Amino acid sequence: MDKTERETFVRNNLLNESQIIYAANDIKYLEKLKNRQEEMSLKLNLTETIRLEMELIPYLGDMELTGLLVDKDKWNKYIEINKNNLKEISDKIKDELYKLQRNFKIIDKNTINSKHDINQLELFSDEDHDRNLVNKVYISSSNQMLKILNKLGVYIESTKSELLQKFILDNPQHKTKDLIELLLKYRKYSKFVSTYGDSFLNSINKTTKRLHSNISQCSTDTGRISSKSYSKNEGVNLQNIPADNDLRHCFISRQGYKIITIDYSQQEITLAASQSQDPLLLAACNNNIDLHTELATISYRIITKDPNFVINKEIRTKHKRVVFGLFYGAGAKRISEVLNIDNKTALEVYSALMEKLSEFNKYQENIKKALKEDYIVRDHSYTNRMKFFHQLLNKEMELYEAEKQACNFPIQSSGASMIKKAIIECGKYIKNNNLDCRILFTVHDELLFESKEEIANDVANDLKNIMEKVGLLFLNNVAIKASVTIDEFWTK
């Protein structure tokens, strides 16, 4: 259908004959398409998924229109602190480079790509010459830093953070350790300042004086709600705001109101327990067994070859990444990278963990079997969302990658549907009771509300109960808890 006529429509003008014909043709097949889609949804058993997504639309629309209020003064002060930190680390890097330059002569015209500047520097003394060479180095240049590191014996293919981290873990006494650690800190602050610095607040809407986000309910394979800007200078990705209270506290309530933050506790573990019915996972949820301590102990007794090894808080925290990796289909390679151990030991750890989580292991093997037979994986929640692996069918994806995505899908998808259903039910509660409260935003397993101060405690308790009740729709033999905070700002 030729779309040229569409460009002639002007608001408030009467339609001419050609425009009327275009409009009629534009809707000519809509009912047939709707009927066909309904047939397909029944055939694919996706009726509940579609009903959920359709019910969600007005609530996401309200969230987009509402946006978040920002304390600009507090925001700018925090950004300024990070800019100062960035400058301080930059100076430390230059000092470290100067020490290395004095000892190893690592910077020359090929490093900084400027023959003319080098010739000018020949006029200075050796000490000044080295200092000026260092000042010519552009720390943010991956190419320059790679050349410098190569000259110092760091033979890596790029300066990606994971490669730098692995190098200093493997070589804790290397002469570049201090430089690499500073470089990693520099990148962290540099990214933060460039993302949330001067330009970020320019996206505040001039009419509403709030930050808004383009929210999508169907941009991810798993059904997770996503967020992005509307255009270059309008809207932001609010889901990318770091879980940093110094920053999140800058998102504030209106005067006389409170921010209520409610998030599902251990949603991924709870869903994994429900889906697999693994005894240890169920015990972790129902009997307060410390899953992370138990599994980390197994791993580190293999790594250390000490049958009595007792883990500490730092090791437990680090090992969490291994556990969540298992939930999403990661194997021994991931364990090797996270714990910095050789592949053989990592394979031993992986086998021991999967033996401990035997029912969970069977559950994942069944997912992989279904993937290879039907190229389809479902989340087996009441919405029964599905993912079709057409790339695997067309041999455009490696099997191991498809298996990882397939193992990841049921937990991520069920979690996404759970929070969507929670938004709907919380929205109904607010509307039906005519409450001075509104849903502001969602980040994965977390919902933000703004409520009139005098009703905030009661409303928060009701919303918490609603979210926990919604959770039961997606769970079997296990319940889920939601935690609440009430303040004048967003708290994680």
C-alpha positions as semicolon CSV with decimal commas, in nm:
position;residue;x (nm);y (nm);z (nm)
1;M;0,000;0,000;0,000
2;D;0,144;0,336;-0,108
3;K;0,200;0,554;0,200
4;T;0,246;0,883;0,008
5;E;-0,109;1,000;0,084
6;R;-0,040;0,974;0,457
7;E;0,191;1,275;0,438
8;T;-0,101;1,498;0,329
9;F;-0,297;1,466;0,653
10;V;-0,297;1,788;0,855
11;R;-0,457;1,822;1,198
12;N;-0,798;1,996;1,206
13;N;-0,833;1,998;0,825
14;L;-1,131;1,826;0,665
15;L;-1,040;1,511;0,474
16;N;-1,063;1,515;0,096
17;E;-1,181;1,219;-0,110
18;S;-0,838;1,063;-0,169
19;Q;-0,758;1,086;0,204
20;I;-1,088;0,919;0,293
21;I;-1,015;0,635;0,048
22;Y;-0,665;0,598;0,195
23;A;-0,804;0,586;0,552
24;A;-1,064;0,327;0,451
25;N;-0,802;0,106;0,286
26;D;-0,575;0,147;0,586
27;I;-0,825;-0,031;0,812
28;K;-0,970;-0,261;0,548
29;Y;-0,787;-0,572;0,667
30;L;-0,753;-0,497;1,037
31;E;-1,042;-0,721;1,148
32;K;-0,911;-1,011;0,937
33;L;-0,564;-0,962;1,081
34;K;-0,706;-0,950;1,435
35;N;-0,901;-1,274;1,378
36;R;-0,593;-1,443;1,233
37;Q;-0,379;-1,333;1,528
38;E;-0,638;-1,458;1,776
39;E;-0,639;-1,797;1,601
40;M;-0,260;-1,812;1,621
41;S;-0,256;-1,708;1,988
42;L;-0,496;-1,992;2,073
43;K;-0,294;-2,239;1,870
44;L;0,031;-2,133;2,041
45;N;-0,133;-2,113;2,386
46;L;-0,037;-1,748;2,428
47;T;-0,376;-1,607;2,526
48;E;-0,272;-1,523;2,883
49;T;0,051;-1,360;2,766
50;I;-0,140;-1,138;2,523
51;R;-0,404;-1,053;2,785
52;L;-0,129;-0,952;3,029
53;E;0,046;-0,731;2,774
54;M;-0,277;-0,561;2,665
55;E;-0,380;-0,487;3,025
56;L;-0,038;-0,339;3,094
57;I;-0,046;-0,074;2,819
58;P;-0,234;0,207;3,000
59;Y;-0,022;0,169;3,313
60;L;0,303;0,201;3,117
61;G;0,154;0,502;2,939
62;D;0,084;0,666;3,275
63;M;0,441;0,591;3,390
64;E;0,584;0,754;3,077
65;L;0,372;1,065;3,125
66;T;0,444;1,090;3,499
67;G;0,824;1,068;3,489
68;L;1,056;1,130;3,784
69;L;1,139;1,450;3,971
70;V;1,510;1,529;4,014
71;D;1,687;1,736;4,278
72;K;1,922;1,913;4,035
73;D;2,140;2,075;4,301
74;K;2,205;1,743;4,475
75;W;2,267;1,576;4,138
76;N;2,521;1,838;4,027
77;K;2,705;1,821;4,361
78;Y;2,741;1,444;4,327
79;I;2,859;1,473;3,968
80;E;3,115;1,734;4,075
81;I;3,249;1,493;4,340
82;N;3,292;1,229;4,069
83;K;3,460;1,477;3,836
84;N;3,710;1,558;4,112
85;N;3,766;1,186;4,169
86;L;3,827;1,144;3,798
87;K;4,080;1,428;3,796
88;E;4,256;1,283;4,102
89;I;4,285;0,939;3,942
90;S;4,401;1,093;3,614
91;D;4,684;1,269;3,801
92;K;4,780;0,944;3,975
93;I;4,792;0,764;3,640
94;K;5,022;1,033;3,501
95;D;5,248;1,000;3,808
96;E;5,259;0,621;3,765
97;L;5,332;0,656;3,394
98;Y;5,612;0,900;3,475
99;K;5,777;0,649;3,711
100;L;5,750;0,375;3,449
101;Q;5,876;0,609;3,177
102;R;6,184;0,701;3,380
103;N;6,267;0,333;3,429
104;F;6,160;0,172;3,102
105;K;6,125;0,448;2,838
106;I;5,782;0,324;2,728
107;I;5,656;0,640;2,557
108;D;5,788;0,766;2,225
109;K;5,658;0,920;1,902
110;N;5,488;0,594;1,803
111;T;5,301;0,583;2,133
112;I;5,148;0,928;2,111
113;N;5,140;0,947;1,729
114;S;5,294;1,292;1,708
115;K;5,644;1,324;1,558
116;H;5,626;1,705;1,559
117;D;5,554;1,720;1,934
118;I;5,839;1,477;2,005
119;N;6,088;1,693;1,814
120;Q;5,985;1,996;2,016
121;L;6,033;1,803;2,341
122;E;6,398;1,731;2,255
123;L;6,470;2,085;2,378
124;F;6,396;1,983;2,738
125;S;6,610;1,802;2,996
126;D;6,563;1,425;3,030
127;E;6,341;1,466;3,334
128;D;6,127;1,738;3,177
129;H;6,127;1,548;2,850
130;D;5,980;1,240;3,021
131;R;5,724;1,444;3,211
132;N;5,610;1,619;2,896
133;L;5,589;1,290;2,709
134;V;5,363;1,155;2,980
135;N;5,143;1,465;2,960
136;K;5,096;1,395;2,588
137;V;4,941;1,056;2,664
138;Y;4,564;1,045;2,620
139;I;4,449;0,814;2,898
140;S;4,114;0,743;2,732
141;S;4,288;0,616;2,418
142;S;4,274;0,236;2,419
143;N;4,531;0,231;2,139
144;Q;4,790;0,438;2,330
145;M;4,738;0,250;2,655
146;L;4,768;-0,087;2,479
147;K;5,103;0,015;2,326
148;I;5,230;0,123;2,667
149;L;5,113;-0,196;2,838
150;N;5,262;-0,414;2,563
151;K;5,599;-0,245;2,615
152;L;5,572;-0,325;2,984
153;G;5,513;-0,694;2,919
154;V;5,134;-0,698;2,933
155;Y;5,058;-0,902;2,623
156;I;4,682;-0,875;2,580
157;E;4,484;-0,826;2,259
158;S;4,291;-0,523;2,385
159;T;4,244;-0,311;2,696
160;K;3,895;-0,442;2,771
161;S;3,833;-0,427;3,144
162;E;3,784;-0,803;3,183
163;L;4,124;-0,869;3,020
164;L;4,296;-0,615;3,243
165;Q;4,130;-0,760;3,554
166;K;4,232;-1,113;3,458
167;F;4,591;-1,004;3,395
168;I;4,641;-0,854;3,741
169;L;4,468;-1,152;3,902
170;D;4,707;-1,384;3,719
171;N;5,008;-1,156;3,779
172;P;4,958;-0,989;4,120
173;Q;5,324;-0,885;4,149
174;H;5,360;-0,738;3,799
175;K;5,509;-0,389;3,769
176;T;5,192;-0,264;3,596
177;K;4,953;-0,370;3,874
178;D;4,913;-0,018;4,018
179;L;4,875;0,134;3,671
180;I;4,608;-0,117;3,564
181;E;4,410;-0,077;3,886
182;L;4,415;0,301;3,843
183;L;4,313;0,267;3,479
184;L;4,013;0,051;3,574
185;K;3,905;0,311;3,833
186;Y;3,954;0,589;3,578
187;R;3,725;0,417;3,330
188;K;3,458;0,366;3,593
189;Y;3,451;0,735;3,685
190;S;3,494;0,849;3,324
191;K;3,192;0,648;3,210
192;F;2,988;0,772;3,504
193;V;3,069;1,138;3,442
194;S;3,013;1,117;3,065
195;T;2,678;0,938;3,112
196;Y;2,534;1,133;3,403
197;G;2,723;1,460;3,380
198;D;2,633;1,792;3,222
199;S;2,415;1,659;2,938
200;F;2,198;1,425;3,146
201;L;1,988;1,694;3,313
202;N;1,933;1,861;2,975
203;S;1,682;1,582;2,913
204;I;1,448;1,716;3,183
205;N;1,121;1,807;3,014
206;K;1,080;2,185;3,003
207;T;0,704;2,163;3,063
208;T;0,676;1,896;3,332
209;K;1,019;1,967;3,490
210;R;1,061;1,589;3,521
211;L;1,272;1,319;3,356
212;H;1,073;1,089;3,129
213;S;1,160;0,760;2,961
214;N;1,042;0,573;2,654
215;I;0,920;0,248;2,813
216;S;0,878;-0,066;2,604
217;Q;0,708;-0,389;2,709
218;C;0,808;-0,601;2,409
219;S;1,163;-0,508;2,309
220;T;1,328;-0,806;2,478
221;D;1,300;-1,180;2,407
222;T;1,221;-1,252;2,771
223;G;0,943;-0,995;2,802
224;R;1,139;-0,773;3,039
225;I;1,031;-0,410;3,040
226;S;1,300;-0,188;2,888
227;S;1,366;0,184;2,885
228;K;1,536;0,427;2,650
229;S;1,541;0,792;2,546
230;Y;1,291;0,931;2,295
231;S;1,558;1,114;2,098
232;K;1,904;1,266;2,147
233;N;1,794;1,538;2,390
234;E;1,460;1,405;2,510
235;G;1,409;1,134;2,770
236;V;1,662;0,898;2,926
237;N;1,709;0,530;3,002
238;L;1,604;0,533;3,367
239;Q;1,662;0,159;3,407
240;N;2,035;0,220;3,365
241;I;2,055;0,441;3,675
242;P;2,317;0,264;3,893
243;A;2,207;0,104;4,221
244;D;2,397;0,380;4,398
245;N;2,204;0,553;4,674
246;D;2,403;0,875;4,634
247;L;2,263;0,900;4,282
248;R;1,919;0,747;4,338
249;H;1,856;0,979;4,630
250;C;1,852;1,261;4,375
251;F;1,516;1,131;4,248
252;I;1,271;1,286;4,490
253;S;0,902;1,309;4,575
254;R;0,689;1,620;4,547
255;Q;0,642;1,820;4,866
256;G;0,391;1,645;5,091
257;Y;0,451;1,308;4,924
258;K;0,674;1,005;4,983
259;I;0,854;0,767;4,749
260;I;0,762;0,403;4,816
261;T;1,010;0,149;4,678
262;I;0,903;-0,217;4,677
263;D;1,112;-0,497;4,531
264;Y;1,084;-0,873;4,522
265;S;1,343;-1,040;4,747
266;Q;1,556;-1,312;4,583
267;Q;1,323;-1,329;4,285
268;E;1,565;-1,528;4,067
269;I;1,640;-1,792;4,333
270;T;1,269;-1,825;4,413
271;L;1,176;-1,873;4,049
272;A;1,460;-2,122;3,998
273;A;1,335;-2,318;4,301
274;S;0,976;-2,314;4,174
275;Q;1,068;-2,412;3,818
276;S;1,309;-2,693;3,910
277;Q;1,167;-2,806;4,249
278;D;1,527;-2,857;4,356
279;P;1,538;-2,946;4,731
280;L;1,828;-2,715;4,815
281;L;1,675;-2,419;4,631
282;L;1,338;-2,483;4,797
283;A;1,508;-2,502;5,138
284;A;1,689;-2,174;5,068
285;C;1,353;-2,006;5,007
286;N;1,132;-2,180;5,264
287;N;1,375;-2,259;5,548
288;N;1,621;-1,966;5,524
289;I;1,912;-2,192;5,424
290;D;2,203;-1,971;5,314
291;L;2,236;-2,097;4,957
292;H;2,534;-1,879;4,868
293;T;2,737;-1,985;5,171
294;E;2,664;-2,355;5,112
295;L;2,757;-2,349;4,744
296;A;3,061;-2,124;4,791
297;T;3,190;-2,365;5,058
298;I;3,167;-2,656;4,813
299;S;3,355;-2,459;4,547
300;Y;3,636;-2,331;4,767
301;R;3,700;-2,664;4,937
302;I;3,774;-2,798;4,589
303;I;3,982;-2,494;4,490
304;T;4,188;-2,489;4,811
305;K;4,191;-2,869;4,854
306;D;4,106;-2,798;5,218
307;P;3,803;-3,004;5,337
308;N;3,757;-2,770;5,634
309;F;3,787;-2,440;5,447
310;V;3,551;-2,173;5,585
311;I;3,449;-1,892;5,350
312;N;3,427;-1,525;5,446
313;K;3,185;-1,253;5,340
314;E;3,406;-1,138;5,050
315;I;3,427;-1,489;4,900
316;R;3,054;-1,544;4,946
317;T;2,977;-1,220;4,761
318;K;3,215;-1,305;4,477
319;H;3,067;-1,655;4,444
320;K;2,715;-1,516;4,394
321;R;2,809;-1,446;4,033
322;V;2,881;-1,817;3,989
323;V;2,538;-1,915;4,128
324;F;2,345;-1,671;3,912
325;G;2,554;-1,780;3,615
326;L;2,434;-2,139;3,673
327;F;2,074;-2,018;3,668
328;Y;2,133;-1,874;3,324
329;G;2,307;-2,173;3,172
330;A;2,672;-2,073;3,224
331;G;2,926;-2,351;3,261
332;A;3,282;-2,419;3,375
333;K;3,431;-2,145;3,158
334;R;3,231;-1,880;3,341
335;I;3,338;-2,023;3,678
336;S;3,701;-2,011;3,567
337;E;3,667;-1,642;3,473
338;V;3,478;-1,534;3,786
339;L;3,692;-1,722;4,040
340;N;4,019;-1,693;3,843
341;I;4,093;-2,065;3,849
342;D;4,221;-2,302;3,582
343;N;3,977;-2,481;3,352
344;K;4,029;-2,824;3,506
345;T;3,949;-2,700;3,857
346;A;3,655;-2,500;3,722
347;L;3,514;-2,816;3,567
348;E;3,544;-2,996;3,901
349;V;3,364;-2,708;4,073
350;Y;3,091;-2,703;3,810
351;S;3,033;-3,079;3,840
352;A;3,018;-3,061;4,220
353;L;2,771;-2,771;4,216
354;M;2,545;-2,940;3,965
355;E;2,558;-3,261;4,167
356;K;2,446;-3,063;4,473
357;L;2,171;-2,901;4,264
358;S;2,072;-3,232;4,104
359;E;1,706;-3,152;4,034
360;F;1,799;-2,813;3,897
361;N;2,051;-2,985;3,671
362;K;1,780;-3,223;3,541
363;Y;1,550;-2,927;3,485
364;Q;1,809;-2,753;3,266
365;E;1,883;-3,073;3,074
366;N;1,511;-3,103;2,996
367;I;1,511;-2,745;2,865
368;K;1,805;-2,826;2,637
369;K;1,629;-3,139;2,513
370;A;1,311;-2,945;2,430
371;L;1,520;-2,682;2,252
372;K;1,684;-2,939;2,025
373;E;1,355;-3,114;1,949
374;D;1,118;-2,820;1,897
375;Y;1,336;-2,506;1,881
376;I;1,091;-2,360;2,135
377;V;1,123;-2,289;2,509
378;R;0,835;-2,185;2,736
379;D;0,851;-2,032;3,081
380;H;0,575;-2,263;3,216
381;S;0,425;-1,985;3,426
382;Y;0,053;-1,916;3,406
383;T;0,117;-1,678;3,114
384;N;0,321;-1,949;2,936
385;R;0,535;-1,705;2,737
386;M;0,747;-1,873;2,467
387;K;1,063;-1,810;2,268
388;F;1,121;-1,958;1,922
389;F;1,487;-2,013;1,837
390;H;1,463;-1,952;1,463
391;Q;1,834;-1,865;1,446
392;L;1,923;-2,213;1,570
393;L;1,680;-2,371;1,325
394;N;1,842;-2,173;1,042
395;K;2,190;-2,265;1,169
396;E;2,269;-1,900;1,240
397;M;2,345;-1,966;1,608
398;E;2,577;-2,207;1,786
399;L;2,400;-2,472;1,996
400;Y;2,586;-2,380;2,319
401;E;2,473;-2,017;2,288
402;A;2,113;-2,123;2,223
403;E;2,127;-2,355;2,526
404;K;2,244;-2,070;2,750
405;Q;1,961;-1,848;2,628
406;A;1,712;-2,132;2,665
407;C;1,814;-2,199;3,027
408;N;1,798;-1,826;3,096
409;F;1,453;-1,779;2,942
410;P;1,206;-1,937;3,191
411;I;1,344;-1,755;3,496
412;Q;1,384;-1,418;3,324
413;S;1,049;-1,446;3,147
414;S;0,853;-1,549;3,458
415;G;1,016;-1,265;3,652
416;A;0,920;-1,019;3,378
417;S;0,558;-1,136;3,374
418;M;0,546;-1,126;3,754
419;I;0,641;-0,758;3,770
420;K;0,403;-0,675;3,484
421;K;0,115;-0,842;3,665
422;A;0,217;-0,658;3,982
423;I;0,199;-0,323;3,798
424;I;-0,151;-0,406;3,676
425;E;-0,284;-0,518;4,015
426;C;-0,122;-0,229;4,203
427;G;-0,262;0,011;3,944
428;K;-0,612;-0,132;3,988
429;Y;-0,585;-0,100;4,366
430;I;-0,483;0,265;4,341
431;K;-0,760;0,348;4,093
432;N;-1,038;0,151;4,266
433;N;-0,963;0,316;4,601
434;N;-0,918;0,662;4,447
435;L;-0,584;0,701;4,623
436;D;-0,350;0,998;4,591
437;C;-0,075;0,765;4,475
438;R;0,080;0,678;4,141
439;I;0,324;0,431;3,991
440;L;0,642;0,611;3,888
441;F;0,868;0,348;3,734
442;T;0,996;-0,008;3,738
443;V;1,346;-0,154;3,730
444;H;1,334;-0,531;3,676
445;D;1,199;-0,668;4,010
446;E;1,135;-0,328;4,168
447;L;0,843;-0,081;4,162
448;L;0,850;0,288;4,256
449;F;0,541;0,472;4,377
450;E;0,470;0,826;4,490
451;S;0,206;0,853;4,764
452;K;0,058;1,130;4,972
453;E;0,259;1,137;5,294
454;E;-0,027;1,076;5,540
455;I;-0,138;0,753;5,368
456;A;0,207;0,627;5,262
457;N;0,252;0,363;5,535
458;D;-0,089;0,203;5,486
459;V;-0,064;0,217;5,106
460;A;0,287;0,068;5,112
461;N;0,168;-0,226;5,323
462;D;-0,125;-0,293;5,089
463;L;0,097;-0,269;4,779
464;K;0,348;-0,508;4,935
465;N;0,073;-0,763;5,003
466;I;-0,059;-0,727;4,648
467;M;0,287;-0,789;4,501
468;E;0,342;-1,096;4,718
469;K;0,000;-1,233;4,622
470;V;0,079;-1,176;4,253
471;G;0,404;-1,367;4,302
472;L;0,211;-1,679;4,402
473;L;0,055;-1,695;4,054
474;F;0,400;-1,778;3,917
475;L;0,526;-2,009;4,193
476;N;0,486;-2,369;4,306
477;N;0,567;-2,491;4,662
478;V;0,740;-2,166;4,745
479;A;0,639;-1,807;4,828
480;I;0,811;-1,478;4,758
481;K;0,861;-1,180;4,988
482;A;0,867;-0,814;4,894
483;S;1,067;-0,553;5,084
484;V;0,953;-0,193;5,133
485;T;1,129;0,139;5,189
486;I;0,951;0,473;5,234
487;D;1,140;0,799;5,205
488;E;1,149;1,135;5,031
489;F;1,367;0,986;4,758
490;W;1,434;0,668;4,563
491;T;1,620;0,419;4,779
492;K;1,767;0,086;4,673
